[in-house]
Amino acid sequence: PKGVDFNISANARIALDLGLESVISNSEKYGSSTISIQVREDEDDIYISVVDDGDGMNQQSLERYGTPFNTASSKEGGSGLGVYFSLQLIKDAGWDWAVESELKLGTTVHIIIPKKTIVL
């Protein structure tokens, strides 16, 4: 929003890049025809959200999202480790993440970056 520009460490940049890559890859694996990245901010945080129109998740899958070897059936397979490791890197950077999903309506994954962890 409004030309937000920020500087982050090399490790945080890797965490963000891998996090986005893994979440987008999962969106593609689980039937998305449209994927968008949205950025917004509030007083304390910047939110980078990956929004898709894929298969979505039931409550059990939603609760397991981001855990190792979470291998629900996908069109392309996978070990379930990509998102797990990426989200661990997000946490190690001092950031957070959240996920919202509904079956047949898609999934939104938010990467939440506290402004106090970056230089604006």
N, CA, C and O atoms as a GROMACS GRO file, in nm:
protein
  480
    1PRO      N    1   0.083  -0.121   0.000
    1PRO     CA    2   0.000   0.000   0.000
    1PRO      C    3   0.086   0.126   0.000
    1PRO      O    4   0.188   0.132   0.068
    2LYS      N    5   0.045   0.223  -0.075
    2LYS     CA    6   0.113   0.352  -0.078
    2LYS      C    7   0.263   0.339  -0.097
    2LYS      O    8   0.340   0.413  -0.036
    3GLY      N    9   0.305   0.245  -0.182
    3GLY     CA   10   0.446   0.231  -0.212
    3GLY      C   11   0.531   0.185  -0.096
    3GLY      O   12   0.642   0.234  -0.077
    4VAL      N   13   0.480   0.091  -0.016
    4VAL     CA   14   0.556   0.040   0.098
    4VAL      C   15   0.688  -0.018   0.046
    4VAL      O   16   0.689  -0.102  -0.044
    5ASP      N   17   0.797   0.028   0.102
    5ASP     CA   18   0.928  -0.023   0.069
    5ASP      C   19   0.998  -0.052   0.200
    5ASP      O   20   0.996   0.032   0.290
    6PHE      N   21   1.061  -0.166   0.212
    6PHE     CA   22   1.128  -0.197   0.336
    6PHE      C   23   1.253  -0.278   0.310
    6PHE      O   24   1.266  -0.345   0.207
    7ASN      N   25   1.345  -0.270   0.404
    7ASN     CA   26   1.470  -0.344   0.398
    7ASN      C   27   1.464  -0.456   0.500
    7ASN      O   28   1.426  -0.434   0.615
    8ILE      N   29   1.503  -0.576   0.458
    8ILE     CA   30   1.508  -0.689   0.549
    8ILE      C   31   1.642  -0.758   0.530
    8ILE      O   32   1.708  -0.742   0.428
    9SER      N   33   1.682  -0.834   0.631
    9SER     CA   34   1.809  -0.904   0.624
    9SER      C   35   1.805  -1.010   0.513
    9SER      O   36   1.699  -1.047   0.463
   10ALA      N   37   1.924  -1.058   0.477
   10ALA     CA   38   1.932  -1.163   0.374
   10ALA      C   39   1.855  -1.287   0.418
   10ALA      O   40   1.785  -1.349   0.338
   11ASN      N   41   1.868  -1.325   0.546
   11ASN     CA   42   1.797  -1.443   0.594
   11ASN      C   43   1.645  -1.423   0.591
   11ASN      O   44   1.571  -1.515   0.556
   12ALA      N   45   1.600  -1.304   0.626
   12ALA     CA   46   1.457  -1.276   0.622
   12ALA      C   47   1.408  -1.274   0.478
   12ALA      O   48   1.297  -1.319   0.450
   13ARG      N   49   1.488  -1.224   0.387
   13ARG     CA   50   1.452  -1.223   0.244
   13ARG      C   51   1.436  -1.367   0.194
   13ARG      O   52   1.343  -1.397   0.120
   14ILE      N   53   1.528  -1.454   0.233
   14ILE     CA   54   1.518  -1.596   0.195
   14ILE      C   55   1.390  -1.657   0.252
   14ILE      O   56   1.319  -1.730   0.183
   15ALA      N   57   1.360  -1.627   0.379
   15ALA     CA   58   1.238  -1.678   0.442
   15ALA      C   59   1.116  -1.633   0.365
   15ALA      O   60   1.026  -1.713   0.339
   16LEU      N   61   1.111  -1.505   0.328
   16LEU     CA   62   0.996  -1.453   0.254
   16LEU      C   63   0.987  -1.517   0.116
   16LEU      O   64   0.879  -1.559   0.074
   17ASP      N   65   1.098  -1.524   0.045
   17ASP     CA   66   1.099  -1.584  -0.089
   17ASP      C   67   1.054  -1.730  -0.086
   17ASP      O   68   0.968  -1.771  -0.164
   18LEU      N   69   1.112  -1.808   0.005
   18LEU     CA   70   1.075  -1.950   0.014
   18LEU      C   71   0.932  -1.968   0.062
   18LEU      O   72   0.860  -2.057   0.015
   19GLY      N   73   0.890  -1.883   0.156
   19GLY     CA   74   0.752  -1.891   0.203
   19GLY      C   75   0.653  -1.867   0.091
   19GLY      O   76   0.558  -1.944   0.073
   20LEU      N   77   0.674  -1.760   0.016
   20LEU     CA   78   0.584  -1.731  -0.097
   20LEU      C   79   0.590  -1.840  -0.202
   20LEU      O   80   0.487  -1.882  -0.254
   21GLU      N   81   0.711  -1.886  -0.234
   21GLU     CA   82   0.726  -1.991  -0.336
   21GLU      C   83   0.652  -2.118  -0.296
   21GLU      O   84   0.582  -2.178  -0.379
   22SER      N   85   0.665  -2.160  -0.171
   22SER     CA   86   0.599  -2.282  -0.124
   22SER      C   87   0.448  -2.269  -0.123
   22SER      O   88   0.377  -2.360  -0.165
   23VAL      N   89   0.399  -2.156  -0.074
   23VAL     CA   90   0.254  -2.136  -0.068
   23VAL      C   91   0.195  -2.129  -0.208
   23VAL      O   92   0.090  -2.188  -0.234
   24ILE      N   93   0.261  -2.059  -0.299
   24ILE     CA   94   0.212  -2.050  -0.437
   24ILE      C   95   0.217  -2.187  -0.503
   24ILE      O   96   0.124  -2.224  -0.575
   25SER      N   97   0.324  -2.262  -0.480
   25SER     CA   98   0.334  -2.397  -0.536
   25SER      C   99   0.219  -2.485  -0.487
   25SER      O  100   0.161  -2.560  -0.565
   26ASN      N  101   0.186  -2.476  -0.358
   26ASN     CA  102   0.073  -2.553  -0.305
   26ASN      C  103  -0.057  -2.510  -0.369
   26ASN      O  104  -0.142  -2.593  -0.399
   27SER      N  105  -0.074  -2.380  -0.390
   27SER     CA  106  -0.196  -2.332  -0.456
   27SER      C  107  -0.211  -2.397  -0.593
   27SER      O  108  -0.320  -2.439  -0.631
   28GLU      N  109  -0.100  -2.405  -0.666
   28GLU     CA  110  -0.104  -2.468  -0.799
   28GLU      C  111  -0.135  -2.616  -0.789
   28GLU      O  112  -0.212  -2.668  -0.870
   29LYS      N  113  -0.076  -2.685  -0.691
   29LYS     CA  114  -0.097  -2.829  -0.673
   29LYS      C  115  -0.241  -2.863  -0.639
   29LYS      O  116  -0.290  -2.970  -0.675
   30TYR      N  117  -0.308  -2.772  -0.570
   30TYR     CA  118  -0.442  -2.802  -0.521
   30TYR      C  119  -0.551  -2.730  -0.600
   30TYR      O  120  -0.650  -2.683  -0.542
   31GLY      N  121  -0.532  -2.722  -0.730
   31GLY     CA  122  -0.641  -2.686  -0.820
   31GLY      C  123  -0.669  -2.540  -0.844
   31GLY      O  124  -0.774  -2.508  -0.900
   32SER      N  125  -0.581  -2.451  -0.805
   32SER     CA  126  -0.609  -2.309  -0.827
   32SER      C  127  -0.598  -2.271  -0.973
   32SER      O  128  -0.504  -2.311  -1.042
   33SER      N  129  -0.695  -2.194  -1.020
   33SER     CA  130  -0.685  -2.137  -1.154
   33SER      C  131  -0.645  -1.990  -1.144
   33SER      O  132  -0.596  -1.932  -1.241
   34THR      N  133  -0.666  -1.930  -1.028
   34THR     CA  134  -0.630  -1.791  -1.004
   34THR      C  135  -0.558  -1.782  -0.871
   34THR      O  136  -0.607  -1.830  -0.769
   35ILE      N  137  -0.441  -1.717  -0.872
   35ILE     CA  138  -0.365  -1.693  -0.750
   35ILE      C  139  -0.327  -1.546  -0.750
   35ILE      O  140  -0.276  -1.495  -0.849
   36SER      N  141  -0.353  -1.479  -0.638
   36SER     CA  142  -0.313  -1.338  -0.630
   36SER      C  143  -0.234  -1.316  -0.501
   36SER      O  144  -0.251  -1.389  -0.402
   37ILE      N  145  -0.150  -1.215  -0.504
   37ILE     CA  146  -0.075  -1.175  -0.386
   37ILE      C  147  -0.123  -1.036  -0.348
   37ILE      O  148  -0.121  -0.944  -0.430
   38GLN      N  149  -0.167  -1.023  -0.224
   38GLN     CA  150  -0.218  -0.896  -0.175
   38GLN      C  151  -0.130  -0.847  -0.061
   38GLN      O  152  -0.082  -0.927   0.020
   39VAL      N  153  -0.107  -0.717  -0.056
   39VAL     CA  154  -0.027  -0.658   0.050
   39VAL      C  155  -0.111  -0.550   0.117
   39VAL      O  156  -0.171  -0.465   0.051
   40ARG      N  157  -0.114  -0.554   0.250
   40ARG     CA  158  -0.183  -0.449   0.325
   40ARG      C  159  -0.106  -0.427   0.455
   40ARG      O  160  -0.022  -0.509   0.494
   41GLU      N  161  -0.136  -0.318   0.519
   41GLU     CA  162  -0.070  -0.289   0.645
   41GLU      C  163  -0.168  -0.232   0.745
   41GLU      O  164  -0.270  -0.174   0.708
   42ASP      N  165  -0.136  -0.249   0.871
   42ASP     CA  166  -0.206  -0.178   0.976
   42ASP      C  167  -0.099  -0.107   1.058
   42ASP      O  168   0.016  -0.096   1.015
   43GLU      N  169  -0.134  -0.060   1.173
   43GLU     CA  170  -0.041   0.020   1.253
   43GLU      C  171   0.086  -0.057   1.289
   43GLU      O  172   0.194   0.001   1.294
   44ASP      N  173   0.073  -0.188   1.314
   44ASP     CA  174   0.185  -0.266   1.364
   44ASP      C  175   0.248  -0.364   1.264
   44ASP      O  176   0.365  -0.399   1.277
   45ASP      N  177   0.170  -0.409   1.166
   45ASP     CA  178   0.214  -0.518   1.080
   45ASP      C  179   0.193  -0.492   0.932
   45ASP      O  180   0.113  -0.408   0.893
   46ILE      N  181   0.269  -0.566   0.852
   46ILE     CA  182   0.247  -0.574   0.707
   46ILE      C  183   0.202  -0.717   0.679
   46ILE      O  184   0.263  -0.813   0.727
   47TYR      N  185   0.097  -0.731   0.601
   47TYR     CA  186   0.041  -0.862   0.567
   47TYR      C  187   0.065  -0.887   0.419
   47TYR      O  188   0.023  -0.808   0.334
   48ILE      N  189   0.131  -0.997   0.388
   48ILE     CA  190   0.145  -1.041   0.250
   48ILE      C  191   0.062  -1.168   0.240
   48ILE      O  192   0.093  -1.269   0.304
   49SER      N  193  -0.044  -1.163   0.159
   49SER     CA  194  -0.140  -1.273   0.153
   49SER      C  195  -0.142  -1.335   0.015
   49SER      O  196  -0.148  -1.265  -0.086
   50VAL      N  197  -0.137  -1.468   0.012
   50VAL     CA  198  -0.152  -1.543  -0.112
   50VAL      C  199  -0.294  -1.598  -0.110
   50VAL      O  200  -0.331  -1.678  -0.024
   51VAL      N  201  -0.374  -1.555  -0.208
   51VAL     CA  202  -0.516  -1.591  -0.216
   51VAL      C  203  -0.537  -1.677  -0.339
   51VAL      O  204  -0.497  -1.639  -0.449
   52ASP      N  205  -0.601  -1.792  -0.321
   52ASP     CA  206  -0.627  -1.878  -0.436
   52ASP      C  207  -0.772  -1.924  -0.439
   52ASP      O  208  -0.845  -1.912  -0.340
   53ASP      N  209  -0.811  -1.978  -0.554
   53ASP     CA  210  -0.947  -2.031  -0.570
   53ASP      C  211  -0.944  -2.182  -0.588
   53ASP      O  212  -1.027  -2.240  -0.660
   54GLY      N  213  -0.848  -2.246  -0.521
   54GLY     CA  214  -0.830  -2.391  -0.536
   54GLY      C  215  -0.932  -2.473  -0.461
   54GLY      O  216  -1.042  -2.426  -0.428
   55ASP      N  217  -0.894  -2.597  -0.434
   55ASP     CA  218  -0.983  -2.695  -0.372
   55ASP      C  219  -1.023  -2.658  -0.230
   55ASP      O  220  -1.128  -2.701  -0.182
   56GLY      N  221  -0.940  -2.579  -0.161
   56GLY     CA  222  -0.968  -2.548  -0.022
   56GLY      C  223  -0.940  -2.666   0.068
   56GLY      O  224  -0.902  -2.773   0.019
   57MET      N  225  -0.958  -2.648   0.197
   57MET     CA  226  -0.928  -2.754   0.294
   57MET      C  227  -1.044  -2.771   0.391
   57MET      O  228  -1.114  -2.676   0.425
   58ASN      N  229  -1.062  -2.896   0.435
   58ASN     CA  230  -1.158  -2.920   0.542
   58ASN      C  231  -1.091  -2.885   0.675
   58ASN      O  232  -0.972  -2.851   0.677
   59GLN      N  233  -1.163  -2.892   0.784
   59GLN     CA  234  -1.111  -2.850   0.914
   59GLN      C  235  -0.989  -2.932   0.955
   59GLN      O  236  -0.893  -2.876   1.008
   60GLN      N  237  -0.990  -3.062   0.931
   60GLN     CA  238  -0.878  -3.147   0.968
   60GLN      C  239  -0.752  -3.108   0.891
   60GLN      O  240  -0.644  -3.099   0.949
   61SER      N  241  -0.766  -3.086   0.761
   61SER     CA  242  -0.651  -3.044   0.680
   61SER      C  243  -0.601  -2.906   0.721
   61SER      O  244  -0.481  -2.881   0.723
   62LEU      N  245  -0.693  -2.818   0.752
   62LEU     CA  246  -0.658  -2.683   0.795
   62LEU      C  247  -0.577  -2.687   0.924
   62LEU      O  248  -0.481  -2.612   0.940
   63GLU      N  249  -0.616  -2.773   1.017
   63GLU     CA  250  -0.544  -2.786   1.143
   63GLU      C  251  -0.404  -2.844   1.123
   63GLU      O  252  -0.314  -2.815   1.202
   64ARG      N  253  -0.384  -2.924   1.019
   64ARG     CA  254  -0.253  -2.986   0.992
   64ARG      C  255  -0.166  -2.903   0.899
   64ARG      O  256  -0.050  -2.937   0.878
   65TYR      N  257  -0.219  -2.795   0.843
   65TYR     CA  258  -0.143  -2.713   0.749
   65TYR      C  259  -0.014  -2.664   0.815
   65TYR      O  260  -0.016  -2.612   0.927
   66GLY      N  261   0.097  -2.681   0.746
   66GLY     CA  262   0.225  -2.637   0.798
   66GLY      C  263   0.295  -2.737   0.887
   66GLY      O  264   0.399  -2.707   0.946
   67THR      N  265   0.239  -2.859   0.897
   67THR     CA  266   0.305  -2.964   0.974
   67THR      C  267   0.381  -3.056   0.878
   67THR      O  268   0.342  -3.070   0.762
   68PRO      N  269   0.490  -3.117   0.926
   68PRO     CA  270   0.569  -3.203   0.835
   68PRO      C  271   0.491  -3.326   0.792
   68PRO      O  272   0.411  -3.381   0.868
   69PHE      N  273   0.516  -3.368   0.670
   69PHE     CA  274   0.456  -3.487   0.609
   69PHE      C  275   0.304  -3.480   0.601
   69PHE      O  276   0.236  -3.582   0.603
   70ASN      N  277   0.253  -3.358   0.590
   70ASN     CA  278   0.110  -3.337   0.568
   70ASN      C  279   0.087  -3.353   0.419
   70ASN      O  280   0.097  -3.256   0.343
   71THR      N  281   0.056  -3.473   0.377
   71THR     CA  282   0.050  -3.504   0.234
   71THR      C  283  -0.090  -3.542   0.190
   71THR      O  284  -0.115  -3.654   0.146
   72ALA      N  285  -0.181  -3.448   0.203
   72ALA     CA  286  -0.315  -3.470   0.148
   72ALA      C  287  -0.300  -3.489  -0.002
   72ALA      O  288  -0.201  -3.443  -0.061
   73SER      N  289  -0.393  -3.555  -0.065
   73SER     CA  290  -0.377  -3.585  -0.206
   73SER      C  291  -0.377  -3.456  -0.290
   73SER      O  292  -0.468  -3.374  -0.279
   74SER      N  293  -0.275  -3.443  -0.370
   74SER     CA  294  -0.264  -3.329  -0.461
   74SER      C  295  -0.252  -3.382  -0.603
   74SER      O  296  -0.232  -3.501  -0.625
   75LYS      N  297  -0.263  -3.293  -0.697
   75LYS     CA  298  -0.253  -3.332  -0.837
   75LYS      C  299  -0.110  -3.365  -0.876
   75LYS      O  300  -0.088  -3.435  -0.975
   76GLU      N  301  -0.011  -3.314  -0.800
   76GLU     CA  302   0.129  -3.332  -0.836
   76GLU      C  303   0.212  -3.401  -0.729
   76GLU      O  304   0.332  -3.417  -0.748
   77GLY      N  305   0.153  -3.443  -0.619
   77GLY     CA  306   0.227  -3.509  -0.514
   77GLY      C  307   0.312  -3.411  -0.433
   77GLY      O  308   0.299  -3.290  -0.448
   78GLY      N  309   0.397  -3.465  -0.349
   78GLY     CA  310   0.485  -3.384  -0.265
   78GLY      C  311   0.499  -3.448  -0.130
   78GLY      O  312   0.423  -3.538  -0.093
   79SER      N  313   0.599  -3.403  -0.055
   79SER     CA  314   0.629  -3.463   0.076
   79SER      C  315   0.562  -3.389   0.191
   79SER      O  316   0.555  -3.442   0.302
   80GLY      N  317   0.512  -3.269   0.166
   80GLY     CA  318   0.455  -3.190   0.275
   80GLY      C  319   0.560  -3.113   0.353
   80GLY      O  320   0.528  -3.047   0.452
   81LEU      N  321   0.687  -3.120   0.310
   81LEU     CA  322   0.793  -3.053   0.384
   81LEU      C  323   0.819  -2.911   0.339
   81LEU      O  324   0.870  -2.831   0.417
   82GLY      N  325   0.786  -2.876   0.215
   82GLY     CA  326   0.816  -2.743   0.163
   82GLY      C  327   0.751  -2.633   0.243
   82GLY      O  328   0.819  -2.539   0.286
   83VAL      N  329   0.622  -2.642   0.265
   83VAL     CA  330   0.552  -2.540   0.343
   83VAL      C  331   0.599  -2.545   0.488
   83VAL      O  332   0.617  -2.440   0.549
   84TYR      N  333   0.618  -2.663   0.543
   84TYR     CA  334   0.664  -2.674   0.681
   84TYR      C  335   0.795  -2.599   0.703
   84TYR      O  336   0.804  -2.515   0.793
   85PHE      N  337   0.897  -2.628   0.622
   85PHE     CA  338   1.026  -2.562   0.639
   85PHE      C  339   1.016  -2.412   0.612
   85PHE      O  340   1.078  -2.332   0.682
   86SER      N  341   0.940  -2.375   0.511
   86SER     CA  342   0.926  -2.233   0.479
   86SER      C  343   0.860  -2.156   0.592
   86SER      O  344   0.903  -2.046   0.626
   87LEU      N  345   0.757  -2.214   0.651
   87LEU     CA  346   0.688  -2.146   0.760
   87LEU      C  347   0.773  -2.143   0.886
   87LEU      O  348   0.761  -2.051   0.967
   88GLN      N  349   0.861  -2.242   0.904
   88GLN     CA  350   0.956  -2.238   1.015
   88GLN      C  351   1.054  -2.122   0.996
   88GLN      O  352   1.088  -2.054   1.093
   89LEU      N  353   1.098  -2.100   0.873
   89LEU     CA  354   1.187  -1.986   0.845
   89LEU      C  355   1.116  -1.854   0.872
   89LEU      O  356   1.177  -1.759   0.923
   90ILE      N  357   0.987  -1.848   0.838
   90ILE     CA  358   0.908  -1.727   0.866
   90ILE      C  359   0.908  -1.700   1.017
   90ILE      O  360   0.931  -1.588   1.060
   91LYS      N  361   0.883  -1.804   1.096
   91LYS     CA  362   0.883  -1.790   1.242
   91LYS      C  363   1.021  -1.749   1.293
   91LYS      O  364   1.032  -1.664   1.381
   92ASP      N  365   1.128  -1.810   1.236
   92ASP     CA  366   1.264  -1.777   1.278
   92ASP      C  367   1.299  -1.631   1.250
   92ASP      O  368   1.383  -1.573   1.319
   93ALA      N  369   1.235  -1.571   1.149
   93ALA     CA  370   1.258  -1.430   1.117
   93ALA      C  371   1.186  -1.337   1.216
   93ALA      O  372   1.201  -1.215   1.210
   94GLY      N  373   1.107  -1.396   1.306
   94GLY     CA  374   1.031  -1.315   1.402
   94GLY      C  375   0.896  -1.275   1.349
   94GLY      O  376   0.831  -1.186   1.404
   95TRP      N  377   0.853  -1.340   1.243
   95TRP     CA  378   0.725  -1.310   1.180
   95TRP      C  379   0.624  -1.418   1.219
   95TRP      O  380   0.654  -1.505   1.300
   96ASP      N  381   0.506  -1.411   1.160
   96ASP     CA  382   0.403  -1.510   1.188
   96ASP      C  383   0.328  -1.541   1.059
   96ASP      O  384   0.352  -1.477   0.956
   97TRP      N  385   0.239  -1.636   1.064
   97TRP     CA  386   0.156  -1.671   0.949
   97TRP      C  387   0.021  -1.718   0.999
   97TRP      O  388   0.006  -1.761   1.114
   98ALA      N  389  -0.076  -1.710   0.911
   98ALA     CA  390  -0.211  -1.759   0.941
   98ALA      C  391  -0.270  -1.811   0.811
   98ALA      O  392  -0.232  -1.768   0.702
   99VAL      N  393  -0.364  -1.902   0.823
   99VAL     CA  394  -0.427  -1.959   0.704
   99VAL      C  395  -0.578  -1.964   0.724
   99VAL      O  396  -0.627  -1.994   0.833
  100GLU      N  397  -0.651  -1.935   0.616
  100GLU     CA  398  -0.797  -1.945   0.613
  100GLU      C  399  -0.831  -2.028   0.491
  100GLU      O  400  -0.769  -2.013   0.386
  101SER      N  401  -0.930  -2.116   0.503
  101SER     CA  402  -0.967  -2.198   0.388
  101SER      C  403  -1.108  -2.253   0.404
  101SER      O  404  -1.155  -2.276   0.515
  102GLU      N  405  -1.172  -2.272   0.290
  102GLU     CA  406  -1.302  -2.340   0.285
  102GLU      C  407  -1.301  -2.434   0.166
  102GLU      O  408  -1.253  -2.400   0.058
  103LEU      N  409  -1.357  -2.553   0.187
  103LEU     CA  410  -1.365  -2.650   0.078
  103LEU      C  411  -1.432  -2.589  -0.045
  103LEU      O  412  -1.535  -2.523  -0.034
  104LYS      N  413  -1.373  -2.612  -0.158
  104LYS     CA  414  -1.422  -2.568  -0.289
  104LYS      C  415  -1.422  -2.416  -0.309
  104LYS      O  416  -1.465  -2.367  -0.413
  105LEU      N  417  -1.373  -2.341  -0.209
  105LEU     CA  418  -1.371  -2.195  -0.221
  105LEU      C  419  -1.230  -2.137  -0.219
  105LEU      O  420  -1.212  -2.018  -0.246
  106GLY      N  421  -1.131  -2.220  -0.188
  106GLY     CA  422  -0.994  -2.171  -0.192
  106GLY      C  423  -0.933  -2.148  -0.055
  106GLY      O  424  -0.992  -2.176   0.050
  107THR      N  425  -0.810  -2.097  -0.060
  107THR     CA  426  -0.730  -2.079   0.060
  107THR      C  427  -0.658  -1.945   0.055
  107THR      O  428  -0.619  -1.898  -0.052
  108THR      N  429  -0.642  -1.884   0.171
  108THR     CA  430  -0.562  -1.762   0.185
  108THR      C  431  -0.459  -1.786   0.294
  108THR      O  432  -0.493  -1.824   0.406
  109VAL      N  433  -0.333  -1.765   0.259
  109VAL     CA  434  -0.224  -1.775   0.356
  109VAL      C  435  -0.167  -1.636   0.375
  109VAL      O  436  -0.130  -1.569   0.278
  110HIS      N  437  -0.160  -1.593   0.500
  110HIS     CA  438  -0.107  -1.461   0.535
  110HIS      C  439   0.032  -1.476   0.596
  110HIS      O  440   0.050  -1.554   0.689
  111ILE      N  441   0.128  -1.403   0.546
  111ILE     CA  442   0.257  -1.387   0.611
  111ILE      C  443   0.249  -1.252   0.682
  111ILE      O  444   0.225  -1.150   0.619
  112ILE      N  445   0.271  -1.254   0.812
  112ILE     CA  446   0.251  -1.135   0.895
  112ILE      C  447   0.388  -1.087   0.942
  112ILE      O  448   0.458  -1.155   1.018
  113ILE      N  449   0.425  -0.969   0.896
  113ILE     CA  450   0.556  -0.913   0.926
  113ILE      C  451   0.540  -0.794   1.020
  113ILE      O  452   0.490  -0.689   0.979
  114PRO      N  453   0.581  -0.809   1.146
  114PRO     CA  454   0.575  -0.694   1.236
  114PRO      C  455   0.667  -0.582   1.187
  114PRO      O  456   0.782  -0.607   1.152
  115LYS      N  457   0.615  -0.462   1.184
  115LYS     CA  458   0.695  -0.350   1.136
  115LYS      C  459   0.821  -0.328   1.218
  115LYS      O  460   0.921  -0.277   1.168
  116LYS      N  461   0.816  -0.367   1.345
  116LYS     CA  462   0.933  -0.348   1.431
  116LYS      C  463   1.051  -0.437   1.390
  116LYS      O  464   1.162  -0.416   1.436
  117THR      N  465   1.026  -0.537   1.302
  117THR     CA  466   1.135  -0.627   1.259
  117THR      C  467   1.198  -0.583   1.128
  117THR      O  468   1.290  -0.649   1.079
  118ILE      N  469   1.152  -0.472   1.071
  118ILE     CA  470   1.205  -0.425   0.943
  118ILE      C  471   1.238  -0.277   0.950
  118ILE      O  472   1.197  -0.207   1.043
  119VAL      N  473   1.311  -0.232   0.851
  119VAL     CA  474   1.341  -0.090   0.839
  119VAL      C  475   1.255  -0.035   0.728
  119VAL      O  476   1.264  -0.080   0.614
  120LEU      N  477   1.170   0.062   0.759
  120LEU     CA  478   1.083   0.122   0.658
  120LEU      C  479   1.149   0.243   0.598
  120LEU      O  480   1.091   0.308   0.511
   0.00000   0.00000   0.00000
